[in-house]
Amino acid sequence: MEALIRELIQKAHGFRHIMEAGNRLMSGSGEDIFGKAVALLDDERYQLRMLGTYLLGQLSVNEPAALAILKGKVAADPNWRVQEMLAKAFDYHCRITGYQAALPLIGEWLSGKHPNIPRAVIEGLRIWTARPYFRDHPDRAITLISAHRAAESKYLRKSVGNALRDIRKKHRQLVDAETALWDVANTRVAYVRKLVEK
């Protein structure tokens, strides 16, 4: 484990090396991966918190406590790289569960109080309409994402605008029909619409 830690902290950028390290740990036998993952979340080095987040995402399909920790603890992490890994972890859970079967969970996380919780969903599932279920139901994706157009968090609103812009490339009429209903007198909403149409 120490050699793995040294390897991870030498790299400041990227996700692949973190995920590869996580896969190596997951393939080990007889180790308490859940316990290690939780302990990593308290490390001062963001690379190790990313690793803990990745591991919990992998475990979340069969371990409900892992999903609860991702939502309750990881979402509060101040590091943007950890938040990107949270988005990947959430998407992994939904992909393995099946996006349609995960709709209740998607709705629950989109209603999360901390802005990083709905952001993890919006970023994790990008490009939404490239995902099974949402590929055939782009209107559902647009509705779910658009609900956060007036969010207080600019970080979250930026994700909303970028995600809808992605969808607009193939479903321009659907996205434009949605944004035409928005109250752009609200500066937060106007900011998102400008991102969508950028």
Summary of the structure (lengths in Angstrom):
residues: 198
radius of gyration: 17.6
end to end distance: 45.4
largest distance: 58.2
contacts: 647
relative contact order: 0.08
helix: 68%
strand: 0%
